[in-house]
Amino acid sequence: MPANDAIQAPIYHTLIQEHGDVVATARKAAEETQQTAEDLLDFSTPARAGTPAAPTS
């Protein structure tokens, strides 16, 4: 079944009404987690505010 056929399925809309859009919620959480990981693992810039910087001599 093509992806656009799922949009036409009435059961999908019923499930969203009953349980919320779990797929969209999971997608948002994954994107936020990915962004957090990218920020934490970005060593190309100096430490951000609130993060202690390495001491300089």
mmJSON file of the N, C-alpha and C atoms, coordinates in Angstrom:
{"data_MODEL":{"atom_site":{
"group_PDB":["ATOM","ATOM","ATOM","ATOM","ATOM","ATOM","ATOM","ATOM","ATOM","ATOM","ATOM","ATOM","ATOM","ATOM","ATOM","ATOM","ATOM","ATOM","ATOM","ATOM","ATOM","ATOM","ATOM","ATOM","ATOM","ATOM","ATOM","ATOM","ATOM","ATOM","ATOM","ATOM","ATOM","ATOM","ATOM","ATOM","ATOM","ATOM","ATOM","ATOM","ATOM","ATOM","ATOM","ATOM","ATOM","ATOM","ATOM","ATOM","ATOM","ATOM","ATOM","ATOM","ATOM","ATOM","ATOM","ATOM","ATOM","ATOM","ATOM","ATOM","ATOM","ATOM","ATOM","ATOM","ATOM","ATOM","ATOM","ATOM","ATOM","ATOM","ATOM","ATOM","ATOM","ATOM","ATOM","ATOM","ATOM","ATOM","ATOM","ATOM","ATOM","ATOM","ATOM","ATOM","ATOM","ATOM","ATOM","ATOM","ATOM","ATOM","ATOM","ATOM","ATOM","ATOM","ATOM","ATOM","ATOM","ATOM","ATOM","ATOM","ATOM","ATOM","ATOM","ATOM","ATOM","ATOM","ATOM","ATOM","ATOM","ATOM","ATOM","ATOM","ATOM","ATOM","ATOM","ATOM","ATOM","ATOM","ATOM","ATOM","ATOM","ATOM","ATOM","ATOM","ATOM","ATOM","ATOM","ATOM","ATOM","ATOM","ATOM","ATOM","ATOM","ATOM","ATOM","ATOM","ATOM","ATOM","ATOM","ATOM","ATOM","ATOM","ATOM","ATOM","ATOM","ATOM","ATOM","ATOM","ATOM","ATOM","ATOM","ATOM","ATOM","ATOM","ATOM","ATOM","ATOM","ATOM","ATOM","ATOM","ATOM","ATOM","ATOM","ATOM","ATOM","ATOM","ATOM","ATOM","ATOM","ATOM","ATOM"],
"id":[1,2,3,4,5,6,7,8,9,10,11,12,13,14,15,16,17,18,19,20,21,22,23,24,25,26,27,28,29,30,31,32,33,34,35,36,37,38,39,40,41,42,43,44,45,46,47,48,49,50,51,52,53,54,55,56,57,58,59,60,61,62,63,64,65,66,67,68,69,70,71,72,73,74,75,76,77,78,79,80,81,82,83,84,85,86,87,88,89,90,91,92,93,94,95,96,97,98,99,100,101,102,103,104,105,106,107,108,109,110,111,112,113,114,115,116,117,118,119,120,121,122,123,124,125,126,127,128,129,130,131,132,133,134,135,136,137,138,139,140,141,142,143,144,145,146,147,148,149,150,151,152,153,154,155,156,157,158,159,160,161,162,163,164,165,166,167,168,169,170,171],
"type_symbol":["N","C","C","N","C","C","N","C","C","N","C","C","N","C","C","N","C","C","N","C","C","N","C","C","N","C","C","N","C","C","N","C","C","N","C","C","N","C","C","N","C","C","N","C","C","N","C","C","N","C","C","N","C","C","N","C","C","N","C","C","N","C","C","N","C","C","N","C","C","N","C","C","N","C","C","N","C","C","N","C","C","N","C","C","N","C","C","N","C","C","N","C","C","N","C","C","N","C","C","N","C","C","N","C","C","N","C","C","N","C","C","N","C","C","N","C","C","N","C","C","N","C","C","N","C","C","N","C","C","N","C","C","N","C","C","N","C","C","N","C","C","N","C","C","N","C","C","N","C","C","N","C","C","N","C","C","N","C","C","N","C","C","N","C","C","N","C","C","N","C","C"],
"label_atom_id":["N","CA","C","N","CA","C","N","CA","C","N","CA","C","N","CA","C","N","CA","C","N","CA","C","N","CA","C","N","CA","C","N","CA","C","N","CA","C","N","CA","C","N","CA","C","N","CA","C","N","CA","C","N","CA","C","N","CA","C","N","CA","C","N","CA","C","N","CA","C","N","CA","C","N","CA","C","N","CA","C","N","CA","C","N","CA","C","N","CA","C","N","CA","C","N","CA","C","N","CA","C","N","CA","C","N","CA","C","N","CA","C","N","CA","C","N","CA","C","N","CA","C","N","CA","C","N","CA","C","N","CA","C","N","CA","C","N","CA","C","N","CA","C","N","CA","C","N","CA","C","N","CA","C","N","CA","C","N","CA","C","N","CA","C","N","CA","C","N","CA","C","N","CA","C","N","CA","C","N","CA","C","N","CA","C","N","CA","C","N","CA","C","N","CA","C","N","CA","C"],
"label_alt_id":[null,null,null,null,null,null,null,null,null,null,null,null,null,null,null,null,null,null,null,null,null,null,null,null,null,null,null,null,null,null,null,null,null,null,null,null,null,null,null,null,null,null,null,null,null,null,null,null,null,null,null,null,null,null,null,null,null,null,null,null,null,null,null,null,null,null,null,null,null,null,null,null,null,null,null,null,null,null,null,null,null,null,null,null,null,null,null,null,null,null,null,null,null,null,null,null,null,null,null,null,null,null,null,null,null,null,null,null,null,null,null,null,null,null,null,null,null,null,null,null,null,null,null,null,null,null,null,null,null,null,null,null,null,null,null,null,null,null,null,null,null,null,null,null,null,null,null,null,null,null,null,null,null,null,null,null,null,null,null,null,null,null,null,null,null,null,null,null,null,null,null],
"label_comp_id":["MET","MET","MET","PRO","PRO","PRO","ALA","ALA","ALA","ASN","ASN","ASN","ASP","ASP","ASP","ALA","ALA","ALA","ILE","ILE","ILE","GLN","GLN","GLN","ALA","ALA","ALA","PRO","PRO","PRO","ILE","ILE","ILE","TYR","TYR","TYR","HIS","HIS","HIS","THR","THR","THR","LEU","LEU","LEU","ILE","ILE","ILE","GLN","GLN","GLN","GLU","GLU","GLU","HIS","HIS","HIS","GLY","GLY","GLY","ASP","ASP","ASP","VAL","VAL","VAL","VAL","VAL","VAL","ALA","ALA","ALA","THR","THR","THR","ALA","ALA","ALA","ARG","ARG","ARG","LYS","LYS","LYS","ALA","ALA","ALA","ALA","ALA","ALA","GLU","GLU","GLU","GLU","GLU","GLU","THR","THR","THR","GLN","GLN","GLN","GLN","GLN","GLN","THR","THR","THR","ALA","ALA","ALA","GLU","GLU","GLU","ASP","ASP","ASP","LEU","LEU","LEU","LEU","LEU","LEU","ASP","ASP","ASP","PHE","PHE","PHE","SER","SER","SER","THR","THR","THR","PRO","PRO","PRO","ALA","ALA","ALA","ARG","ARG","ARG","ALA","ALA","ALA","GLY","GLY","GLY","THR","THR","THR","PRO","PRO","PRO","ALA","ALA","ALA","ALA","ALA","ALA","PRO","PRO","PRO","THR","THR","THR","SER","SER","SER"],
"label_asym_id":["A","A","A","A","A","A","A","A","A","A","A","A","A","A","A","A","A","A","A","A","A","A","A","A","A","A","A","A","A","A","A","A","A","A","A","A","A","A","A","A","A","A","A","A","A","A","A","A","A","A","A","A","A","A","A","A","A","A","A","A","A","A","A","A","A","A","A","A","A","A","A","A","A","A","A","A","A","A","A","A","A","A","A","A","A","A","A","A","A","A","A","A","A","A","A","A","A","A","A","A","A","A","A","A","A","A","A","A","A","A","A","A","A","A","A","A","A","A","A","A","A","A","A","A","A","A","A","A","A","A","A","A","A","A","A","A","A","A","A","A","A","A","A","A","A","A","A","A","A","A","A","A","A","A","A","A","A","A","A","A","A","A","A","A","A","A","A","A","A","A","A"],
"label_entity_id":["1","1","1","1","1","1","1","1","1","1","1","1","1","1","1","1","1","1","1","1","1","1","1","1","1","1","1","1","1","1","1","1","1","1","1","1","1","1","1","1","1","1","1","1","1","1","1","1","1","1","1","1","1","1","1","1","1","1","1","1","1","1","1","1","1","1","1","1","1","1","1","1","1","1","1","1","1","1","1","1","1","1","1","1","1","1","1","1","1","1","1","1","1","1","1","1","1","1","1","1","1","1","1","1","1","1","1","1","1","1","1","1","1","1","1","1","1","1","1","1","1","1","1","1","1","1","1","1","1","1","1","1","1","1","1","1","1","1","1","1","1","1","1","1","1","1","1","1","1","1","1","1","1","1","1","1","1","1","1","1","1","1","1","1","1","1","1","1","1","1","1"],
"label_seq_id":[1,1,1,2,2,2,3,3,3,4,4,4,5,5,5,6,6,6,7,7,7,8,8,8,9,9,9,10,10,10,11,11,11,12,12,12,13,13,13,14,14,14,15,15,15,16,16,16,17,17,17,18,18,18,19,19,19,20,20,20,21,21,21,22,22,22,23,23,23,24,24,24,25,25,25,26,26,26,27,27,27,28,28,28,29,29,29,30,30,30,31,31,31,32,32,32,33,33,33,34,34,34,35,35,35,36,36,36,37,37,37,38,38,38,39,39,39,40,40,40,41,41,41,42,42,42,43,43,43,44,44,44,45,45,45,46,46,46,47,47,47,48,48,48,49,49,49,50,50,50,51,51,51,52,52,52,53,53,53,54,54,54,55,55,55,56,56,56,57,57,57],
"pdbx_PDB_ins_code":[null,null,null,null,null,null,null,null,null,null,null,null,null,null,null,null,null,null,null,null,null,null,null,null,null,null,null,null,null,null,null,null,null,null,null,null,null,null,null,null,null,null,null,null,null,null,null,null,null,null,null,null,null,null,null,null,null,null,null,null,null,null,null,null,null,null,null,null,null,null,null,null,null,null,null,null,null,null,null,null,null,null,null,null,null,null,null,null,null,null,null,null,null,null,null,null,null,null,null,null,null,null,null,null,null,null,null,null,null,null,null,null,null,null,null,null,null,null,null,null,null,null,null,null,null,null,null,null,null,null,null,null,null,null,null,null,null,null,null,null,null,null,null,null,null,null,null,null,null,null,null,null,null,null,null,null,null,null,null,null,null,null,null,null,null,null,null,null,null,null,null],
"Cartn_x":[0.839,0.0,0.892,0.702,1.488,1.212,2.186,2.091,0.889,0.56,-0.551,-1.902,-1.995,-3.235,-3.525,-2.492,-2.681,-3.417,-3.229,-3.893,-5.407,-5.839,-7.246,-7.909,-7.121,-7.682,-8.366,-9.659,-10.374,-9.9,-9.403,-8.949,-7.76,-6.923,-5.769,-6.235,-7.227,-7.739,-8.399,-9.083,-9.704,-8.646,-7.587,-6.514,-5.839,-5.646,-5.037,-5.949,-7.235,-8.166,-8.132,-8.01,-8.03,-6.7,-5.587,-4.282,-3.301,-3.66,-2.733,-1.875,-1.153,-0.316,1.033,1.089,2.281,3.464,3.226,4.311,4.93,4.106,4.627,5.362,4.84,5.481,6.846,6.905,8.173,9.169,8.692,9.573,10.161,9.323,9.798,10.828,10.556,11.494,12.823,12.775,14.006,14.795,14.108,14.788,15.428,14.723,15.273,16.484,16.405,17.522,18.718,18.464,19.552,20.212,19.403,19.963,20.783,20.296,21.031,22.365,22.348,23.587,24.563,24.067,24.945,25.56,24.758,25.27,26.33,26.081,27.02,28.309,28.232,29.409,30.107,29.68,30.292,31.508,32.676,33.911,34.561,33.864,34.452,34.345,33.503,33.35,33.733,34.073,34.39,33.176,33.414,32.341,31.242,30.019,28.885,28.692,27.893,27.592,26.99,27.428,26.932,27.773,28.644,29.543,30.932,31.575,32.902,33.91,34.643,35.682,36.969,37.807,39.113,39.94,40.671,41.488,42.615,42.89,43.987,45.131,46.342,47.514,47.987],
"Cartn_y":[-1.172,0.0,1.245,2.151,3.395,4.237,5.04,5.849,6.782,7.344,8.297,7.608,6.292,5.572,5.514,5.521,5.473,6.716,7.832,9.074,8.929,8.159,7.973,6.957,6.178,5.13,5.742,5.539,6.143,5.614,4.384,3.838,4.637,5.163,5.952,7.197,7.879,9.09,8.762,7.639,7.213,6.928,6.236,5.934,7.207,8.171,9.444,10.156,10.133,10.773,10.09,8.768,8.028,8.076,8.021,7.856,8.983,9.938,10.986,10.509,11.414,11.06,10.566,9.284,8.681,8.774,8.618,8.678,10.076,11.111,12.483,12.787,12.308,12.522,11.841,10.612,9.88,10.558,11.039,11.732,12.989,13.76,14.992,14.668,13.642,13.249,12.812,12.08,11.628,12.816,13.779,14.966,15.773,15.922,16.667,15.943,14.624,13.837,13.946,13.891,14.012,15.386,16.436,17.785,17.921,17.379,17.42,16.699,15.53,14.765,15.541,16.151,16.937,18.101,18.766,19.89,19.431,18.316,17.825,17.296,16.801,16.208,17.16,18.425,19.418,20.024,19.57,20.058,21.153,21.628,22.622,24.046,24.259,25.598,25.592,26.761,26.84,26.45,26.211,25.812,26.869,26.431,27.341,27.866,28.909,29.482,28.4,28.354,27.352,26.103,25.951,24.801,25.312,24.747,25.252,25.07,26.123,26.051,25.503,24.985,24.47,25.643,25.461,26.559,26.927,28.218,28.686,29.132,29.024,29.406,30.783],
"Cartn_z":[0.0,0.0,0.0,-0.931,-0.958,0.282,0.638,1.857,1.834,0.684,0.626,0.824,0.628,0.892,2.386,3.22,4.662,5.153,4.477,4.865,4.686,3.72,3.432,4.366,5.107,5.96,7.178,7.34,8.472,9.823,9.866,11.144,11.686,10.795,11.22,11.973,11.432,12.079,13.415,13.489,14.742,15.798,15.404,16.343,16.847,15.963,16.376,17.372,17.125,18.056,19.42,19.427,20.687,21.439,20.705,21.343,21.071,20.266,19.869,18.711,18.109,16.956,17.459,17.77,18.354,17.4,16.125,15.14,15.124,15.111,15.114,16.419,17.527,18.82,18.866,18.371,18.346,17.413,16.272,15.326,15.957,16.659,17.307,18.385,19.187,20.239,19.637,18.531,17.873,17.329,16.729,16.204,17.331,18.458,19.592,20.175,20.259,20.773,19.849,18.546,17.573,17.671,17.823,17.938,19.212,20.312,21.579,21.444,20.82,20.627,19.758,18.684,17.815,18.586,19.416,20.201,21.201,21.851,22.857,22.245,21.037,20.408,19.441,19.415,18.528,19.219,18.849,19.449,18.606,17.582,16.692,17.239,18.244,18.797,20.275,20.824,22.252,23.09,24.35,25.262,25.277,25.388,25.434,26.862,26.984,28.305,29.192,30.419,31.352,31.374,30.416,30.364,30.716,31.717,32.076,30.936,30.693,29.658,30.259,29.418,29.874,30.38,31.473,31.998,31.027,30.963,30.114,30.999,30.509,31.311,30.947],
"occupancy":[1.0,1.0,1.0,1.0,1.0,1.0,1.0,1.0,1.0,1.0,1.0,1.0,1.0,1.0,1.0,1.0,1.0,1.0,1.0,1.0,1.0,1.0,1.0,1.0,1.0,1.0,1.0,1.0,1.0,1.0,1.0,1.0,1.0,1.0,1.0,1.0,1.0,1.0,1.0,1.0,1.0,1.0,1.0,1.0,1.0,1.0,1.0,1.0,1.0,1.0,1.0,1.0,1.0,1.0,1.0,1.0,1.0,1.0,1.0,1.0,1.0,1.0,1.0,1.0,1.0,1.0,1.0,1.0,1.0,1.0,1.0,1.0,1.0,1.0,1.0,1.0,1.0,1.0,1.0,1.0,1.0,1.0,1.0,1.0,1.0,1.0,1.0,1.0,1.0,1.0,1.0,1.0,1.0,1.0,1.0,1.0,1.0,1.0,1.0,1.0,1.0,1.0,1.0,1.0,1.0,1.0,1.0,1.0,1.0,1.0,1.0,1.0,1.0,1.0,1.0,1.0,1.0,1.0,1.0,1.0,1.0,1.0,1.0,1.0,1.0,1.0,1.0,1.0,1.0,1.0,1.0,1.0,1.0,1.0,1.0,1.0,1.0,1.0,1.0,1.0,1.0,1.0,1.0,1.0,1.0,1.0,1.0,1.0,1.0,1.0,1.0,1.0,1.0,1.0,1.0,1.0,1.0,1.0,1.0,1.0,1.0,1.0,1.0,1.0,1.0,1.0,1.0,1.0,1.0,1.0,1.0],
"B_iso_or_equiv":[0.0,0.0,0.0,0.0,0.0,0.0,0.0,0.0,0.0,0.0,0.0,0.0,0.0,0.0,0.0,0.0,0.0,0.0,0.0,0.0,0.0,0.0,0.0,0.0,0.0,0.0,0.0,0.0,0.0,0.0,0.0,0.0,0.0,0.0,0.0,0.0,0.0,0.0,0.0,0.0,0.0,0.0,0.0,0.0,0.0,0.0,0.0,0.0,0.0,0.0,0.0,0.0,0.0,0.0,0.0,0.0,0.0,0.0,0.0,0.0,0.0,0.0,0.0,0.0,0.0,0.0,0.0,0.0,0.0,0.0,0.0,0.0,0.0,0.0,0.0,0.0,0.0,0.0,0.0,0.0,0.0,0.0,0.0,0.0,0.0,0.0,0.0,0.0,0.0,0.0,0.0,0.0,0.0,0.0,0.0,0.0,0.0,0.0,0.0,0.0,0.0,0.0,0.0,0.0,0.0,0.0,0.0,0.0,0.0,0.0,0.0,0.0,0.0,0.0,0.0,0.0,0.0,0.0,0.0,0.0,0.0,0.0,0.0,0.0,0.0,0.0,0.0,0.0,0.0,0.0,0.0,0.0,0.0,0.0,0.0,0.0,0.0,0.0,0.0,0.0,0.0,0.0,0.0,0.0,0.0,0.0,0.0,0.0,0.0,0.0,0.0,0.0,0.0,0.0,0.0,0.0,0.0,0.0,0.0,0.0,0.0,0.0,0.0,0.0,0.0,0.0,0.0,0.0,0.0,0.0,0.0],
"pdbx_formal_charge":[null,null,null,null,null,null,null,null,null,null,null,null,null,null,null,null,null,null,null,null,null,null,null,null,null,null,null,null,null,null,null,null,null,null,null,null,null,null,null,null,null,null,null,null,null,null,null,null,null,null,null,null,null,null,null,null,null,null,null,null,null,null,null,null,null,null,null,null,null,null,null,null,null,null,null,null,null,null,null,null,null,null,null,null,null,null,null,null,null,null,null,null,null,null,null,null,null,null,null,null,null,null,null,null,null,null,null,null,null,null,null,null,null,null,null,null,null,null,null,null,null,null,null,null,null,null,null,null,null,null,null,null,null,null,null,null,null,null,null,null,null,null,null,null,null,null,null,null,null,null,null,null,null,null,null,null,null,null,null,null,null,null,null,null,null,null,null,null,null,null,null],
"auth_seq_id":[1,1,1,2,2,2,3,3,3,4,4,4,5,5,5,6,6,6,7,7,7,8,8,8,9,9,9,10,10,10,11,11,11,12,12,12,13,13,13,14,14,14,15,15,15,16,16,16,17,17,17,18,18,18,19,19,19,20,20,20,21,21,21,22,22,22,23,23,23,24,24,24,25,25,25,26,26,26,27,27,27,28,28,28,29,29,29,30,30,30,31,31,31,32,32,32,33,33,33,34,34,34,35,35,35,36,36,36,37,37,37,38,38,38,39,39,39,40,40,40,41,41,41,42,42,42,43,43,43,44,44,44,45,45,45,46,46,46,47,47,47,48,48,48,49,49,49,50,50,50,51,51,51,52,52,52,53,53,53,54,54,54,55,55,55,56,56,56,57,57,57],
"auth_comp_id":["MET","MET","MET","PRO","PRO","PRO","ALA","ALA","ALA","ASN","ASN","ASN","ASP","ASP","ASP","ALA","ALA","ALA","ILE","ILE","ILE","GLN","GLN","GLN","ALA","ALA","ALA","PRO","PRO","PRO","ILE","ILE","ILE","TYR","TYR","TYR","HIS","HIS","HIS","THR","THR","THR","LEU","LEU","LEU","ILE","ILE","ILE","GLN","GLN","GLN","GLU","GLU","GLU","HIS","HIS","HIS","GLY","GLY","GLY","ASP","ASP","ASP","VAL","VAL","VAL","VAL","VAL","VAL","ALA","ALA","ALA","THR","THR","THR","ALA","ALA","ALA","ARG","ARG","ARG","LYS","LYS","LYS","ALA","ALA","ALA","ALA","ALA","ALA","GLU","GLU","GLU","GLU","GLU","GLU","THR","THR","THR","GLN","GLN","GLN","GLN","GLN","GLN","THR","THR","THR","ALA","ALA","ALA","GLU","GLU","GLU","ASP","ASP","ASP","LEU","LEU","LEU","LEU","LEU","LEU","ASP","ASP","ASP","PHE","PHE","PHE","SER","SER","SER","THR","THR","THR","PRO","PRO","PRO","ALA","ALA","ALA","ARG","ARG","ARG","ALA","ALA","ALA","GLY","GLY","GLY","THR","THR","THR","PRO","PRO","PRO","ALA","ALA","ALA","ALA","ALA","ALA","PRO","PRO","PRO","THR","THR","THR","SER","SER","SER"],
"auth_asym_id":["A","A","A","A","A","A","A","A","A","A","A","A","A","A","A","A","A","A","A","A","A","A","A","A","A","A","A","A","A","A","A","A","A","A","A","A","A","A","A","A","A","A","A","A","A","A","A","A","A","A","A","A","A","A","A","A","A","A","A","A","A","A","A","A","A","A","A","A","A","A","A","A","A","A","A","A","A","A","A","A","A","A","A","A","A","A","A","A","A","A","A","A","A","A","A","A","A","A","A","A","A","A","A","A","A","A","A","A","A","A","A","A","A","A","A","A","A","A","A","A","A","A","A","A","A","A","A","A","A","A","A","A","A","A","A","A","A","A","A","A","A","A","A","A","A","A","A","A","A","A","A","A","A","A","A","A","A","A","A","A","A","A","A","A","A","A","A","A","A","A","A"],
"auth_atom_id":["N","CA","C","N","CA","C","N","CA","C","N","CA","C","N","CA","C","N","CA","C","N","CA","C","N","CA","C","N","CA","C","N","CA","C","N","CA","C","N","CA","C","N","CA","C","N","CA","C","N","CA","C","N","CA","C","N","CA","C","N","CA","C","N","CA","C","N","CA","C","N","CA","C","N","CA","C","N","CA","C","N","CA","C","N","CA","C","N","CA","C","N","CA","C","N","CA","C","N","CA","C","N","CA","C","N","CA","C","N","CA","C","N","CA","C","N","CA","C","N","CA","C","N","CA","C","N","CA","C","N","CA","C","N","CA","C","N","CA","C","N","CA","C","N","CA","C","N","CA","C","N","CA","C","N","CA","C","N","CA","C","N","CA","C","N","CA","C","N","CA","C","N","CA","C","N","CA","C","N","CA","C","N","CA","C","N","CA","C","N","CA","C","N","CA","C","N","CA","C"],
"pdbx_PDB_model_num":[1,1,1,1,1,1,1,1,1,1,1,1,1,1,1,1,1,1,1,1,1,1,1,1,1,1,1,1,1,1,1,1,1,1,1,1,1,1,1,1,1,1,1,1,1,1,1,1,1,1,1,1,1,1,1,1,1,1,1,1,1,1,1,1,1,1,1,1,1,1,1,1,1,1,1,1,1,1,1,1,1,1,1,1,1,1,1,1,1,1,1,1,1,1,1,1,1,1,1,1,1,1,1,1,1,1,1,1,1,1,1,1,1,1,1,1,1,1,1,1,1,1,1,1,1,1,1,1,1,1,1,1,1,1,1,1,1,1,1,1,1,1,1,1,1,1,1,1,1,1,1,1,1,1,1,1,1,1,1,1,1,1,1,1,1,1,1,1,1,1,1]
}}}
